[in-house]
Amino acid sequence: MRAFLKNYRQAPRKVRIIGNLVKGKSVTKAMSELNFLVKRGSEPLKKLIASAVANAKANDGIEAENLFIKSLTVNKGLVMKRVERKARGASNVIHKRSSHVTVELTTIDPKPAKSKAGRNAKAVSAKA
């Protein structure tokens, strides 16, 4: 279950801060954290995660409670170059950066319970 956000007009270094905050968390927890986060990129990332959840529900029939964010990558997008005029005929180039964001969701797998007897039995057989 993937969703993409391309050419989002904010610098990747600013969006990565938000992405690293929610990476590896369950979808419900990530959405609640993004609701209260005071960053400009939190709203588009919240919509992107909601889109990935909708993709999972439509294609595989998986509910949001069973999903977590496997990976959230923020890559460099297009860079628009603008010119700022300076004194005496000089100029500076201003780089207006954009980001490509990819989110991938997977289901939560219940971990099998390990038996302590199995571990101790191996240790006893190793000593013998």
N, CA and C atoms as a LAMMPS dump frame, in Angstrom:
ITEM: TIMESTEP
0
ITEM: NUMBER OF ATOMS
384
ITEM: BOX BOUNDS ff ff ff
-5.0000000000000000e+02 5.0000000000000000e+02
-5.0000000000000000e+02 5.0000000000000000e+02
-5.0000000000000000e+02 5.0000000000000000e+02
ITEM: ATOMS id mol type element x y z
1 1 1 N 0.836 -1.158 0
2 1 2 C 0 0 0
3 1 3 C 0.891 1.234 0
4 2 1 N 0.892 1.94 -1.091
5 2 2 C 1.737 3.121 -1.244
6 2 3 C 0.912 4.319 -1.673
7 3 1 N 1.475 5.49 -1.39
8 3 2 C 0.902 6.73 -1.891
9 3 3 C 2.061 7.688 -2.128
10 4 1 N 1.903 8.567 -3.117
11 4 2 C 2.958 9.485 -3.514
12 4 3 C 2.459 10.919 -3.464
13 5 1 N 3.346 11.816 -3.085
14 5 2 C 3.086 13.255 -3.143
15 5 3 C 4.261 13.848 -3.908
16 6 1 N 3.995 14.349 -5.096
17 6 2 C 5.084 14.838 -5.937
18 6 3 C 5.031 16.353 -6.064
19 7 1 N 6.21 16.945 -6.117
20 7 2 C 6.402 18.383 -6.293
21 7 3 C 5.677 19.202 -5.231
22 8 1 N 5.779 18.758 -3.989
23 8 2 C 5.242 19.538 -2.869
24 8 3 C 6.199 20.69 -2.623
25 9 1 N 5.707 21.928 -2.655
26 9 2 C 6.547 23.123 -2.631
27 9 3 C 7.002 23.489 -1.222
28 10 1 N 7.846 22.63 -0.664
29 10 2 C 8.532 22.917 0.583
30 10 3 C 9.852 22.162 0.52
31 11 1 N 10.868 22.723 1.119
32 11 2 C 12.2 22.129 1.048
33 11 3 C 12.211 20.742 1.697
34 12 1 N 12.931 19.79 1.108
35 12 2 C 12.945 18.43 1.647
36 12 3 C 13.484 18.345 3.075
37 13 1 N 14.425 19.198 3.433
38 13 2 C 14.985 19.12 4.789
39 13 3 C 13.946 19.482 5.845
40 14 1 N 12.974 20.302 5.481
41 14 2 C 11.908 20.667 6.422
42 14 3 C 10.85 19.568 6.513
43 15 1 N 10.584 18.902 5.386
44 15 2 C 9.575 17.854 5.371
45 15 3 C 10.117 16.581 6.027
46 16 1 N 11.428 16.329 5.921
47 16 2 C 12.031 15.143 6.529
48 16 3 C 11.884 15.125 8.038
49 17 1 N 11.89 16.308 8.66
50 17 2 C 11.717 16.396 10.115
51 17 3 C 10.369 15.792 10.505
52 18 1 N 9.339 16.108 9.76
53 18 2 C 8.003 15.596 10.042
54 18 3 C 7.922 14.108 9.704
55 19 1 N 8.542 13.72 8.588
56 19 2 C 8.513 12.319 8.172
57 19 3 C 9.198 11.397 9.162
58 20 1 N 10.329 11.841 9.705
59 20 2 C 11.042 11.023 10.682
60 20 3 C 10.277 10.913 11.991
61 21 1 N 9.418 11.869 12.266
62 21 2 C 8.628 11.846 13.494
63 21 3 C 7.586 10.733 13.467
64 22 1 N 6.985 10.472 12.308
65 22 2 C 5.896 9.497 12.234
66 22 3 C 6.317 8.156 11.64
67 23 1 N 7.534 8.027 11.16
68 23 2 C 7.985 6.788 10.538
69 23 3 C 8.02 5.655 11.569
70 24 1 N 7.48 4.499 11.209
71 24 2 C 7.504 3.333 12.074
72 24 3 C 6.371 3.268 13.084
73 25 1 N 5.477 4.23 13.085
74 25 2 C 4.376 4.244 14.049
75 25 3 C 3.1 3.716 13.396
76 26 1 N 2.126 3.374 14.217
77 26 2 C 0.842 2.939 13.675
78 26 3 C 0.156 4.145 13.033
79 27 1 N -0.743 3.864 12.118
80 27 2 C -1.4 4.931 11.363
81 27 3 C -2.233 5.815 12.281
82 28 1 N -2.951 5.224 13.214
83 28 2 C -3.799 6.014 14.105
84 28 3 C -2.965 6.931 14.989
85 29 1 N -1.83 6.418 15.484
86 29 2 C -0.954 7.241 16.331
87 29 3 C -0.295 8.35 15.507
88 30 1 N 0.121 8.028 14.294
89 30 2 C 0.76 9.019 13.431
90 30 3 C -0.207 10.14 13.061
91 31 1 N -1.455 9.775 12.77
92 31 2 C -2.444 10.793 12.413
93 31 3 C -2.753 11.707 13.595
94 32 1 N -2.827 11.148 14.799
95 32 2 C -3.096 11.985 15.967
96 32 3 C -1.914 12.914 16.262
97 33 1 N -0.682 12.447 16.038
98 33 2 C 0.479 13.313 16.237
99 33 3 C 0.518 14.431 15.2
100 34 1 N 0.156 14.115 13.967
101 34 2 C 0.161 15.134 12.92
102 34 3 C -0.94 16.176 13.141
103 35 1 N -2.03 15.788 13.809
104 35 2 C -3.097 16.743 14.114
105 35 3 C -2.601 17.876 15.004
106 36 1 N -1.71 17.561 15.94
107 36 2 C -1.27 18.551 16.92
108 36 3 C 0.1 19.145 16.603
109 37 1 N 0.71 18.744 15.503
110 37 2 C 2.028 19.246 15.131
111 37 3 C 1.889 20.611 14.457
112 38 1 N 2.683 21.58 14.921
113 38 2 C 2.604 22.939 14.385
114 38 3 C 3.717 23.118 13.345
115 39 1 N 3.56 22.467 12.215
116 39 2 C 4.479 22.597 11.082
117 39 3 C 3.627 22.677 9.824
118 40 1 N 4.11 23.411 8.824
119 40 2 C 3.332 23.59 7.608
120 40 3 C 3.142 22.28 6.84
121 41 1 N 4.132 21.405 6.897
122 41 2 C 4.062 20.16 6.136
123 41 3 C 3.241 19.066 6.774
124 42 1 N 2.715 19.295 7.974
125 42 2 C 1.976 18.229 8.642
126 42 3 C 0.637 17.937 7.959
127 43 1 N -0.025 18.958 7.446
128 43 2 C -1.325 18.763 6.799
129 43 3 C -1.209 17.959 5.496
130 44 1 N -0.27 18.278 4.582
131 44 2 C -0.129 17.445 3.378
132 44 3 C 0.291 16.013 3.688
133 45 1 N 1.132 15.806 4.708
134 45 2 C 1.531 14.446 5.064
135 45 3 C 0.355 13.677 5.656
136 46 1 N -0.498 14.364 6.39
137 46 2 C -1.689 13.719 6.946
138 46 3 C -2.615 13.266 5.81
139 47 1 N -2.771 14.113 4.797
140 47 2 C -3.594 13.748 3.642
141 47 3 C -2.977 12.59 2.864
142 48 1 N -1.647 12.572 2.785
143 48 2 C -0.949 11.504 2.066
144 48 3 C -1.138 10.167 2.774
145 49 1 N -1.024 10.152 4.097
146 49 2 C -1.228 8.918 4.856
147 49 3 C -2.678 8.464 4.74
148 50 1 N -3.609 9.403 4.768
149 50 2 C -5.025 9.059 4.597
150 50 3 C -5.272 8.459 3.213
151 51 1 N -4.568 8.95 2.211
152 51 2 C -4.694 8.405 0.863
153 51 3 C -4.151 6.977 0.803
154 52 1 N -3.029 6.727 1.479
155 52 2 C -2.464 5.376 1.501
156 52 3 C -3.391 4.411 2.232
157 53 1 N -4.043 4.884 3.303
158 53 2 C -5.006 4.052 4.03
159 53 3 C -6.203 3.744 3.137
160 54 1 N -6.671 4.725 2.38
161 54 2 C -7.789 4.511 1.458
162 54 3 C -7.404 3.516 0.367
163 55 1 N -6.156 3.582 -0.109
164 55 2 C -5.676 2.612 -1.102
165 55 3 C -5.684 1.199 -0.524
166 56 1 N -5.237 1.074 0.73
167 56 2 C -5.199 -0.237 1.373
168 56 3 C -6.598 -0.799 1.569
169 57 1 N -7.525 0.067 1.94
170 57 2 C -8.903 -0.381 2.171
171 57 3 C -9.586 -0.765 0.861
172 58 1 N -9.371 0.028 -0.182
173 58 2 C -10.025 -0.233 -1.465
174 58 3 C -9.438 -1.458 -2.164
175 59 1 N -8.119 -1.613 -2.13
176 59 2 C -7.474 -2.694 -2.877
177 59 3 C -7.424 -4.009 -2.111
178 60 1 N -7.148 -3.948 -0.79
179 60 2 C -6.946 -5.172 -0.021
180 60 3 C -7.969 -5.373 1.088
181 61 1 N -8.796 -4.384 1.367
182 61 2 C -9.794 -4.51 2.412
183 61 3 C -9.227 -4.477 3.821
184 62 1 N -8.107 -3.802 4.011
185 62 2 C -7.451 -3.736 5.318
186 62 3 C -7.872 -2.45 6.02
187 63 1 N -8.216 -2.548 7.285
188 63 2 C -8.637 -1.388 8.07
189 63 3 C -7.428 -0.622 8.594
190 64 1 N -7.633 0.637 8.957
191 64 2 C -6.555 1.53 9.4
192 64 3 C -5.94 1.079 10.72
193 65 1 N -6.717 0.394 11.567
194 65 2 C -6.193 -0.023 12.873
195 65 3 C -5.104 -1.075 12.741
196 66 1 N -5.074 -1.792 11.617
197 66 2 C -4.102 -2.872 11.413
198 66 3 C -2.89 -2.434 10.617
199 67 1 N -2.746 -1.148 10.342
200 67 2 C -1.654 -0.671 9.495
201 67 3 C -0.649 0.14 10.292
202 68 1 N 0.609 0.092 9.859
203 68 2 C 1.618 1.001 10.379
204 68 3 C 2.489 1.481 9.236
205 69 1 N 3.215 2.554 9.468
206 69 2 C 4.017 3.185 8.421
207 69 3 C 5.355 2.465 8.343
208 70 1 N 5.541 1.707 7.277
209 70 2 C 6.78 0.953 7.086
210 70 3 C 7.913 1.888 6.695
211 71 1 N 7.663 2.745 5.719
212 71 2 C 8.69 3.695 5.303
213 71 3 C 8.029 4.983 4.831
214 72 1 N 8.698 6.071 5.092
215 72 2 C 8.269 7.375 4.623
216 72 3 C 9.523 8.092 4.15
217 73 1 N 9.657 8.223 2.84
218 73 2 C 10.864 8.831 2.289
219 73 3 C 10.535 10.185 1.689
220 74 1 N 11.445 11.109 1.892
221 74 2 C 11.314 12.456 1.335
222 74 3 C 12.539 12.691 0.457
223 75 1 N 12.308 12.84 -0.835
224 75 2 C 13.387 13.056 -1.793
225 75 3 C 13.286 14.439 -2.405
226 76 1 N 14.373 14.832 -3.049
227 76 2 C 14.444 16.135 -3.702
228 76 3 C 13.57 16.139 -4.948
229 77 1 N 12.808 17.208 -5.111
230 77 2 C 11.982 17.37 -6.299
231 77 3 C 12.583 18.415 -7.225
232 78 1 N 11.739 19.076 -7.978
233 78 2 C 12.197 20.12 -8.885
234 78 3 C 12.713 21.325 -8.098
235 79 1 N 13.694 22.01 -8.663
236 79 2 C 14.212 23.234 -8.061
237 79 3 C 13.96 24.362 -9.047
238 80 1 N 13.098 25.291 -8.657
239 80 2 C 12.835 26.451 -9.495
240 80 3 C 13.875 27.515 -9.18
241 81 1 N 14.428 28.118 -10.212
242 81 2 C 15.453 29.139 -10.018
243 81 3 C 14.874 30.507 -10.36
244 82 1 N 14.994 31.394 -9.412
245 82 2 C 14.509 32.758 -9.595
246 82 3 C 15.672 33.717 -9.391
247 83 1 N 15.567 34.901 -9.98
248 83 2 C 16.652 35.881 -9.911
249 83 3 C 16.229 37.04 -9.027
250 84 1 N 17.12 37.405 -8.111
251 84 2 C 16.908 38.565 -7.255
252 84 3 C 17.907 39.642 -7.675
253 85 1 N 17.409 40.791 -8.037
254 85 2 C 18.28 41.881 -8.489
255 85 3 C 18.995 42.514 -7.305
256 86 1 N 20.243 42.887 -7.542
257 86 2 C 21.063 43.519 -6.51
258 86 3 C 21.582 44.861 -7.028
259 87 1 N 22.286 45.546 -6.191
260 87 2 C 22.832 46.852 -6.557
261 87 3 C 23.925 46.711 -7.618
262 88 1 N 24.106 47.767 -8.389
263 88 2 C 25.153 47.866 -9.41
264 88 3 C 25.049 46.793 -10.48
265 89 1 N 23.855 46.391 -10.805
266 89 2 C 23.652 45.445 -11.901
267 89 3 C 23.931 43.996 -11.551
268 90 1 N 24.179 43.681 -10.289
269 90 2 C 24.45 42.298 -9.884
270 90 3 C 23.129 41.578 -9.617
271 91 1 N 23.21 40.259 -9.477
272 91 2 C 22.003 39.486 -9.17
273 91 3 C 22.375 38.234 -8.39
274 92 1 N 21.435 37.723 -7.658
275 92 2 C 21.573 36.459 -6.93
276 92 3 C 20.539 35.487 -7.459
277 93 1 N 20.865 34.189 -7.385
278 93 2 C 19.919 33.154 -7.766
279 93 3 C 19.257 32.624 -6.502
280 94 1 N 17.928 32.566 -6.509
281 94 2 C 17.17 32.004 -5.398
282 94 3 C 16.654 30.64 -5.832
283 95 1 N 16.933 29.606 -5.032
284 95 2 C 16.473 28.251 -5.322
285 95 3 C 15.198 27.978 -4.535
286 96 1 N 14.114 27.72 -5.249
287 96 2 C 12.842 27.363 -4.605
288 96 3 C 12.69 25.858 -4.742
289 97 1 N 12.92 25.153 -3.647
290 97 2 C 12.996 23.691 -3.675
291 97 3 C 11.622 23.051 -3.463
292 98 1 N 11.489 21.845 -3.995
293 98 2 C 10.268 21.072 -3.792
294 98 3 C 10.635 19.654 -3.383
295 99 1 N 9.65 18.893 -2.931
296 99 2 C 9.886 17.564 -2.38
297 99 3 C 9.002 16.529 -3.054
298 100 1 N 9.511 15.299 -3.125
299 100 2 C 8.733 14.126 -3.503
300 100 3 C 8.634 13.26 -2.255
301 101 1 N 7.431 12.956 -1.817
302 101 2 C 7.221 12.166 -0.6
303 101 3 C 6.545 10.85 -0.979
304 102 1 N 7.074 9.743 -0.445
305 102 2 C 6.501 8.426 -0.664
306 102 3 C 6.239 7.781 0.688
307 103 1 N 5.032 7.264 0.876
308 103 2 C 4.708 6.562 2.115
309 103 3 C 4.284 5.139 1.762
310 104 1 N 4.788 4.177 2.559
311 104 2 C 4.454 2.772 2.352
312 104 3 C 3.931 2.204 3.663
313 105 1 N 2.769 1.568 3.59
314 105 2 C 2.131 0.991 4.777
315 105 3 C 2.168 -0.527 4.698
316 106 1 N 2.267 -1.163 5.864
317 106 2 C 2.145 -2.619 5.949
318 106 3 C 1.255 -2.963 7.134
319 107 1 N 0.856 -4.222 7.183
320 107 2 C -0.004 -4.662 8.273
321 107 3 C 0.841 -5.016 9.484
322 108 1 N 0.219 -4.939 10.638
323 108 2 C 0.892 -5.302 11.879
324 108 3 C 0.782 -6.813 12.037
325 109 1 N 1.932 -7.485 12.104
326 109 2 C 1.938 -8.93 12.289
327 109 3 C 2.081 -9.24 13.771
328 110 1 N 1.183 -10.039 14.342
329 110 2 C 1.347 -10.404 15.745
330 110 3 C 2.573 -11.29 15.904
331 111 1 N 3.438 -10.94 16.839
332 111 2 C 4.667 -11.703 17.047
333 111 3 C 4.351 -12.957 17.855
334 112 1 N 4.885 -14.103 17.441
335 112 2 C 4.634 -15.325 18.205
336 112 3 C 5.336 -15.271 19.557
337 113 1 N 4.674 -15.797 20.57
338 113 2 C 5.251 -15.797 21.916
339 113 3 C 6.361 -16.84 21.984
340 114 1 N 7.508 -16.429 22.516
341 114 2 C 8.633 -17.344 22.647
342 114 3 C 8.503 -18.095 23.966
343 115 1 N 8.77 -19.366 23.914
344 115 2 C 8.698 -20.148 25.15
345 115 3 C 10.055 -20.146 25.823
346 116 1 N 10.041 -19.986 27.134
347 116 2 C 11.293 -19.977 27.891
348 116 3 C 11.879 -21.366 27.983
349 117 1 N 11.042 -22.384 27.951
350 117 2 C 11.527 -23.758 28.034
351 117 3 C 12.407 -24.092 26.829
352 118 1 N 12.031 -23.589 25.68
353 118 2 C 12.81 -23.85 24.468
354 118 3 C 14.201 -23.251 24.558
355 119 1 N 14.308 -22.046 25.128
356 119 2 C 15.604 -21.405 25.277
357 119 3 C 16.464 -22.153 26.299
358 120 1 N 15.869 -22.535 27.415
359 120 2 C 16.615 -23.235 28.45
360 120 3 C 17.028 -24.62 27.994
361 121 1 N 16.187 -25.261 27.215
362 121 2 C 16.516 -26.597 26.724
363 121 3 C 17.723 -26.523 25.811
364 122 1 N 17.826 -25.491 24.995
365 122 2 C 18.991 -25.343 24.125
366 122 3 C 20.245 -25.092 24.941
367 123 1 N 20.129 -24.29 26.004
368 123 2 C 21.29 -23.998 26.837
369 123 3 C 21.76 -25.243 27.57
370 124 1 N 20.848 -26.061 28.042
371 124 2 C 21.211 -27.29 28.751
372 124 3 C 21.884 -28.265 27.798
373 125 1 N 21.359 -28.375 26.573
374 125 2 C 21.956 -29.305 25.618
375 125 3 C 23.327 -28.817 25.152
376 126 1 N 23.555 -27.513 25.159
377 126 2 C 24.854 -26.969 24.75
378 126 3 C 25.913 -27.268 25.819
379 127 1 N 25.515 -27.273 27.09
380 127 2 C 26.46 -27.562 28.171
381 127 3 C 26.851 -29.027 28.189
382 128 1 N 25.969 -29.907 27.757
383 128 2 C 26.214 -31.355 27.821
384 128 3 C 27.138 -31.806 26.751
